[in-house]
Amino acid sequence: MFRLAPSFALVFAFSGLAWGAESATDDKSVGKTTMLQDGTILVGVPGPGPDSRAQAVLEVQPGDTNYQQIIDHVGGLKPGETKPIPPWPDPPPPLKDEPVPAEPPPGA
């Protein structure tokens, strides 16, 4: 289950400049993720400006159904490590033999 981290100060206390320092190398990043020493993953979503700090922080505990998916998506994550989050890929287009779902009629 995703939970909002109890305090934004927690993110900045352990990440320091990491949230802004990597921005030059991860222009396509959709946020940052950090693993705490206890295995908890904090997922930070940036604010609207280029120098914005985290606007929202999700806390993902070991055992959460999305936990391993997040680790795999960022290419592995170890306690104390912070990594940029690459965008998730768009869903693949339908195969030629697969029917394309019809749009629902207006007002349906």
C-alpha positions, 0 to 999 in steps of 0.5 A, a space after each residue: 500500500 502506498 502511503 504519504 511520507 509523514 514529513 517532507 523533511 525526512 526526504 530532504 534530511 537523507 537526500 540532501 542535494 541528491 534531488 536537485 544534483 542529478 537533474 542535469 543527467 536525468 532530463 527525462 526523469 519523472 521523479 526520484 526514488 530513495 531506499 532507506 536503510 530499513 528497505 522502505 522506498 520513498 518515491 518523490 514527484 517533482 514540483 512544477 518548476 525546474 528547480 522544485 523539490 519534491 511536491 509529493 512523496 510516496 512511501 512504499 514498504 517491503 511486501 507492498 505489491 508494487 515494491 519489486 516493480 519499482 526496484 526493477 523499473 529503476 534498475 535496482 535499488 540498495 539501501 541509501 541509494 537515490 536514483 531517477 525514475 525513468 518514464 514508464 513506457 506507453 502500452 504497446 500498440 495492438 497487434 494486427 490480428 487484435 481488434 482495436 477496442 471501439 470508442 464508446 458512443 457519446 453519452 454512454 
